[in-house]
């Protein structure tokens, strides 16, 4: 178990390291292009009536400054807490679902890296004239100005919003393996992340839309992978079929008895055969081996038991 967990951590970590290096293979100072693209997004949102980033930040700020600061911390740390927590739970509950989750996560990074490289975009907090407050820098959580590392985050990688993409992925995992309250938690998590990415001026509304599209594409590619990869498809199908059988058997149990035993219990241990009642050769309830009936004893016809069996069936 520990070896498997260590392997998973190393694998996902290596994928993210490659993603961090790849997404920064752009112009070291793509400020002009990023701002130009930013104004293009602003104009498109204005045409689509989706330009409510400043309104959301103002509404959250009117609630309280503490709420805005809390959303800023949630934006920075909540993504990783949600991802790691969800991955751990899914890993323990459903290994096949975890493999789908991991593969989808990696696919979103691969696709997003291409977009970040080809389309640098300045977020609202870096756009002059929008009048939005840079809460990340205000709180002191922006490592960009103090880091020259090659794997430092790309400040102009706004579209698509991976924060929202991965929040939706957490919700999908919650709906796949969780109960009612887990599903509610997954929905609330992605809703809070949507408010956080807008209120902190880190993303446009269209960034969230692009993030949702990115996740749908990754889920579709993952589905094709499972369909056209015989080894993966066979392994996954086998595991899922085993889990379904186990869950089906568990749900059929009532107390310490199987549902199939209840009819014999209600009929005092008699098995019905066309209206005739005869003692069973072996009781599934008591595990007691009764004496076999004599062959020359004629069975009595009991139509009321036949009607009862129809009612129970």
C-alpha positions as CSV (number, residue, x, y, z in Angstrom):
1,X,0.0,0.0,0.0
2,X,2.7,2.5,1.0
3,X,4.7,1.6,-2.1
4,X,1.7,2.2,-4.3
5,X,1.0,5.5,-2.6
6,X,4.6,6.6,-3.0
7,X,4.5,5.7,-6.7
8,X,1.4,7.6,-7.2
9,X,2.8,10.7,-5.5
10,X,6.0,10.5,-7.6
11,X,4.1,10.0,-10.8
12,X,1.7,12.9,-10.3
13,X,4.5,15.1,-9.0
14,X,6.6,14.4,-12.1
15,X,3.7,15.2,-14.4
16,X,3.0,18.5,-12.6
17,X,6.8,19.4,-12.8
18,X,6.7,18.8,-16.5
19,X,3.6,20.9,-16.8
20,X,5.1,23.8,-14.8
21,X,8.2,23.8,-17.0
22,X,6.2,23.5,-20.2
23,X,3.7,26.2,-19.5
24,X,6.5,28.7,-18.9
25,X,8.1,28.1,-22.4
26,X,6.8,31.5,-23.6
27,X,8.2,34.9,-24.1
28,X,9.9,35.8,-20.8
29,X,8.0,39.1,-20.9
30,X,4.8,38.6,-22.8
31,X,3.2,41.6,-21.1
32,X,2.1,43.4,-24.3
33,X,0.6,40.3,-25.9
34,X,-1.0,39.2,-22.6
35,X,-2.6,42.7,-22.1
36,X,-3.7,42.8,-25.7
37,X,-5.4,39.4,-25.3
38,X,-6.9,40.7,-22.0
39,X,-8.6,43.6,-23.7
40,X,-10.0,41.2,-26.3
41,X,-11.5,39.0,-23.6
42,X,-13.0,42.1,-21.9
43,X,-14.6,43.2,-25.2
44,X,-16.0,39.7,-25.8
45,X,-17.4,39.5,-22.3
46,X,-19.0,42.9,-22.7
47,X,-20.7,41.7,-25.9
48,X,-21.9,38.6,-24.2
49,X,-23.0,40.5,-21.0
50,X,-20.6,38.4,-18.9
51,X,-18.4,41.3,-17.6
52,X,-19.4,41.1,-13.9
53,X,-15.9,40.5,-12.4
54,X,-15.8,44.0,-10.8
55,X,-19.3,43.6,-9.5
56,X,-18.6,40.3,-7.8
57,X,-15.5,41.7,-6.1
58,X,-17.4,44.7,-4.9
59,X,-20.3,42.6,-3.5
60,X,-17.9,40.3,-1.6
61,X,-16.0,43.4,-0.3
62,X,-19.2,44.9,0.9
63,X,-19.9,41.8,3.0
64,X,-16.6,42.2,4.8
65,X,-12.9,42.5,4.1
66,X,-12.4,39.3,6.0
67,X,-14.6,37.4,3.5
68,X,-12.5,38.7,0.6
69,X,-9.2,37.8,2.4
70,X,-10.7,34.3,3.2
71,X,-11.6,33.8,-0.4
72,X,-8.0,34.8,-1.4
73,X,-6.5,32.1,0.9
74,X,-9.1,29.6,-0.4
75,X,-8.0,30.5,-4.0
76,X,-4.3,29.9,-3.2
77,X,-4.6,26.8,-0.9
78,X,-8.1,25.4,-1.4
79,X,-7.3,24.0,-4.8
80,X,-4.5,21.8,-3.6
81,X,-6.4,20.8,-0.4
82,X,-9.4,19.8,-2.5
83,X,-7.4,17.8,-5.0
84,X,-5.2,15.9,-2.6
85,X,-8.1,15.2,-0.2
86,X,-10.3,13.9,-3.1
87,X,-7.5,11.9,-4.6
88,X,-6.8,10.2,-1.2
89,X,-10.5,9.3,-0.6
90,X,-11.1,8.0,-4.1
91,X,-7.8,6.0,-4.0
92,X,-9.1,4.2,-0.9
93,X,-12.7,3.7,-2.0
94,X,-12.5,3.0,-5.7
95,X,-9.1,2.3,-7.4
96,X,-10.7,2.2,-10.9
97,X,-12.3,5.6,-10.3
98,X,-9.0,6.9,-9.0
99,X,-7.2,5.9,-12.2
100,X,-9.8,7.8,-14.2
101,X,-9.4,10.8,-11.9
102,X,-5.6,10.8,-12.2
103,X,-5.6,10.4,-16.0
104,X,-8.1,13.2,-16.4
105,X,-6.0,15.4,-14.1
106,X,-2.9,14.8,-16.3
107,X,-4.9,15.4,-19.5
108,X,-6.1,18.8,-18.3
109,X,-2.5,19.8,-17.5
110,X,-1.3,18.7,-21.0
111,X,-4.1,20.5,-22.9
112,X,-3.8,23.7,-20.7
113,X,-0.1,23.9,-21.2
114,X,-0.6,24.2,-25.0
115,X,-3.2,27.0,-24.5
116,X,-0.9,28.9,-22.0
117,X,1.9,28.7,-24.5
118,X,-0.1,29.9,-27.5
119,X,-2.4,32.3,-25.7
120,X,-0.9,34.4,-22.9
121,X,-3.6,36.3,-21.1
122,X,-3.3,38.9,-18.4
123,X,-5.8,38.3,-15.5
124,X,-8.1,41.2,-14.4
125,X,-5.7,42.1,-11.5
126,X,-3.0,43.0,-14.1
127,X,-5.3,44.8,-16.5
128,X,-4.9,48.7,-16.3
129,X,-8.2,50.5,-16.2
130,X,-10.5,47.8,-14.9
131,X,-10.4,49.1,-11.4
132,X,-10.0,45.7,-9.7
133,X,-8.0,45.1,-6.6
134,X,-5.1,42.6,-6.7
135,X,-6.0,40.7,-3.4
136,X,-3.3,38.0,-3.9
137,X,-0.5,40.6,-3.9
138,X,-2.3,42.7,-1.2
139,X,-2.3,39.7,1.2
140,X,1.3,38.8,0.2
141,X,0.6,35.5,-1.4
142,X,1.9,36.2,-4.9
143,X,5.4,34.6,-5.2
144,X,5.9,36.0,-8.7
145,X,7.8,39.2,-7.9
146,X,10.1,37.3,-5.6
147,X,10.9,34.2,-7.6
148,X,13.0,33.7,-10.7
149,X,12.6,29.9,-10.7
150,X,11.9,28.2,-14.0
151,X,9.0,26.4,-12.3
152,X,7.4,29.4,-10.8
153,X,3.8,29.8,-11.9
154,X,3.0,31.7,-15.1
155,X,1.4,35.0,-14.2
156,X,-0.2,35.2,-17.6
157,X,-1.7,31.7,-17.7
158,X,-5.3,32.9,-17.0
159,X,-7.2,31.0,-19.7
160,X,-8.4,28.3,-19.0
161,X,-8.8,28.5,-15.3
162,X,-7.3,25.4,-13.9
163,X,-8.5,26.3,-10.5
164,X,-12.1,26.0,-11.7
165,X,-11.3,23.0,-13.9
166,X,-9.9,21.0,-11.0
167,X,-12.7,22.2,-8.7
168,X,-15.2,20.7,-11.2
169,X,-13.1,17.6,-11.3
170,X,-13.4,17.3,-7.5
171,X,-17.2,17.7,-7.9
172,X,-17.2,15.0,-10.6
173,X,-15.3,12.6,-8.3
174,X,-17.7,13.4,-5.4
175,X,-20.7,12.6,-7.6
176,X,-19.0,9.4,-8.7
177,X,-18.0,7.7,-5.4
178,X,-19.7,9.8,-2.7
179,X,-23.0,9.8,-0.9
180,X,-25.5,12.6,-0.8
181,X,-23.6,14.9,1.6
182,X,-20.4,14.3,-0.3
183,X,-22.1,15.3,-3.5
184,X,-23.4,18.4,-1.9
185,X,-19.9,19.2,-0.6
186,X,-18.5,18.8,-4.1
187,X,-21.0,21.2,-5.6
188,X,-20.4,23.8,-2.9
189,X,-16.7,23.5,-3.3
190,X,-16.8,24.2,-7.1
191,X,-19.2,27.1,-6.5
192,X,-16.9,28.7,-3.9
193,X,-14.0,28.3,-6.2
194,X,-15.9,30.0,-9.0
195,X,-16.6,33.0,-6.7
196,X,-13.0,33.0,-5.5
197,X,-11.4,33.1,-8.9
198,X,-13.6,36.1,-9.9
199,X,-13.6,38.0,-6.6
200,X,-9.8,37.8,-6.3
201,X,-9.4,39.2,-9.8
202,X,-7.4,36.2,-11.0
203,X,-9.7,35.1,-13.8
204,X,-12.4,36.3,-16.1
205,X,-15.8,34.6,-16.3
206,X,-14.7,33.3,-19.7
207,X,-11.7,31.6,-18.1
208,X,-14.1,29.6,-16.0
209,X,-16.1,28.7,-19.1
210,X,-12.9,27.6,-20.8
211,X,-12.0,25.6,-17.8
212,X,-15.3,23.7,-17.9
213,X,-14.8,23.0,-21.6
214,X,-11.3,21.8,-20.9
215,X,-12.6,19.3,-18.3
216,X,-15.3,18.0,-20.7
217,X,-12.6,17.4,-23.3
218,X,-10.3,15.6,-20.9
219,X,-13.2,13.4,-19.6
220,X,-14.1,12.6,-23.2
221,X,-10.5,11.6,-24.1
222,X,-10.3,9.5,-20.9
223,X,-13.4,7.7,-21.9
224,X,-11.9,7.0,-25.4
225,X,-8.8,5.8,-23.7
226,X,-10.7,3.3,-21.6
227,X,-12.7,2.2,-24.7
228,X,-9.8,1.7,-27.1
229,X,-7.1,0.4,-24.6
230,X,-7.9,-3.3,-24.2
231,X,-5.7,-3.8,-21.2
232,X,-7.0,-0.8,-19.3
233,X,-10.6,-1.5,-20.3
234,X,-10.4,-5.1,-19.3
235,X,-8.8,-4.3,-15.9
236,X,-11.2,-1.5,-15.2
237,X,-14.2,-3.5,-16.2
238,X,-13.2,-6.5,-14.1
239,X,-12.6,-4.4,-11.1
240,X,-15.9,-2.5,-11.5
241,X,-17.8,-5.8,-12.1
242,X,-16.3,-7.3,-8.9
243,X,-17.3,-4.2,-6.9
244,X,-20.8,-4.2,-8.3
245,X,-21.3,-7.8,-7.3
246,X,-20.0,-7.1,-3.8
247,X,-22.3,-4.1,-3.4
248,X,-25.2,-6.1,-4.8
249,X,-24.7,-8.9,-2.3
250,X,-24.2,-6.5,0.6
251,X,-27.4,-4.6,-0.2
252,X,-29.4,-7.9,-0.4
253,X,-28.5,-8.7,3.2
254,X,-31.1,-7.9,5.9
255,X,-29.5,-8.3,9.3
256,X,-27.7,-11.6,9.2
257,X,-29.9,-13.1,6.5
258,X,-30.1,-12.9,2.8
259,X,-33.3,-11.7,1.2
260,X,-33.5,-15.0,-0.6
261,X,-33.9,-16.7,2.8
262,X,-36.8,-14.6,4.0
263,X,-39.5,-16.6,2.0
264,X,-38.3,-19.8,3.7
265,X,-38.4,-18.0,7.1
266,X,-42.0,-16.8,6.6
267,X,-43.1,-20.2,5.5
268,X,-41.6,-22.0,8.5
269,X,-38.8,-23.6,6.6
270,X,-40.9,-25.1,3.8
271,X,-40.1,-24.9,0.1
272,X,-43.0,-24.5,-2.2
273,X,-43.2,-26.6,-5.4
274,X,-46.4,-26.1,-7.3
275,X,-48.6,-25.8,-4.2
276,X,-47.0,-28.7,-2.4
277,X,-45.0,-28.1,0.8
278,X,-42.0,-30.3,1.6
279,X,-39.2,-29.9,4.2
280,X,-36.0,-28.5,2.6
281,X,-32.9,-30.6,2.3
282,X,-30.8,-27.9,3.9
283,X,-31.9,-24.7,5.6
284,X,-30.0,-21.5,4.5
285,X,-31.1,-19.8,7.7
286,X,-30.1,-22.1,10.5
287,X,-27.5,-24.1,8.5
288,X,-29.2,-27.2,10.1
289,X,-29.3,-30.4,8.2
290,X,-32.8,-31.9,8.9
291,X,-33.7,-35.5,8.4
292,X,-34.7,-36.3,4.8
293,X,-38.4,-37.2,4.3
294,X,-39.3,-40.8,3.6
295,X,-39.8,-41.4,-0.1
296,X,-43.2,-43.2,0.6
297,X,-44.7,-40.2,2.4
298,X,-47.1,-38.4,0.1
299,X,-46.9,-34.6,0.2
300,X,-50.0,-32.7,1.1
301,X,-51.5,-30.2,-1.3
302,X,-51.7,-26.8,0.3
303,X,-53.1,-24.2,-2.2
304,X,-53.0,-21.4,0.4
305,X,-49.2,-21.7,0.5
306,X,-49.1,-21.4,-3.3
307,X,-51.1,-18.2,-3.1
308,X,-48.8,-16.9,-0.4
309,X,-45.8,-17.7,-2.5
310,X,-47.3,-15.7,-5.4
311,X,-47.8,-12.8,-3.1
312,X,-44.2,-13.0,-1.8
313,X,-42.8,-13.3,-5.2
